[in-house]
Amino acid sequence: MSHVFIVGGSGQVARKVIQKLHQRNVAVTAMYRDTSQKAELEELGARPVFADLTKSSPDSLKDILKISQADIVVFAAGAGGKGGQEATNLVDGNGLEITALAAEKAGIRKLILVSAFPEAGRTKDLGDNFENYMQVKKKSEYFLTKTQLDWIVLRPGTLVNDIGTVAV
């Protein structure tokens, strides 16, 4: 049975992933950085691990990954538009690189990156922060392809909290 480690475990996408995996009896460890998030992650069925990606190195994250005994990493961390371009570069960009290097060092072979669909929102003027976000996501994807990991890049379109439909 797989054990999934989610970087950015308290985010909206990660919480939905945790719920689905828990329903399938898959072990999940969720990394969080705000102490107020721990209880909710436990309620969802994840084993919470406190760590701040922006203060982590590949070696420190490798140690956390090894302790978790995970065999799959999901990178769902994101600055979420908070903190501007600097935060996006740090979390969405550098954070993915740290995570991928840590996974390799920990002997984990599989990494799933929650990225972004490049054409999402193109009918709106979303500004320089959005353009930077898309460039960072593209660079992160490229970095991931150059690793020795077995990787998957998920590119959701505009994320909403509405109930899903089968309509296209």
C-alpha positions, 0 to 999 in steps of 0.5 A: 500500500502506498504512503503519500506525503503532501507538501502544502498539505493544508491547501484547498487542493491538498485537503481534497486529495487527503479526503479521497486518499483517506477514503481509499485507506491510503496513508497520508502525511501532510506538511503544514506551516501554521500551527492552527492547521494541525487539527483539521489535517488530523480530522481529514485523516492525515498525519500532520508534520510541521515544517516551513518549506520556505525555510527548508533545504533539500537535506532537512526535507529529505529527513522529514520524508524518510521519517514519514516512510512515504513512497509518493510525494505530492507537491501542492504548495503554493503562495496563493497570490499572497506575498506577491512575486517574491512569495510565488518564486520562493514557494511555487518555484524554489519550493518545488526544487527543494522538494524534488531534490529532497525526494531524490535524496530520500529514495522516493521515486514518484512526485506529482506536481499540482501546476497550472493550466497556462491558458487559464484565465487568459480572457481576463487581465490578470496582471504581472503577478499572474504572468510571473506565476505562470512563468514560475510554474513552467520553470518548475515543470521543466526542473522536474522533468530534468530529475531522475524522478517518475513525475506527473504534472497536473495542470488544473484550469481555474480552481473553484470550490463549486461542486464538480459536474460532468459538463464540458 
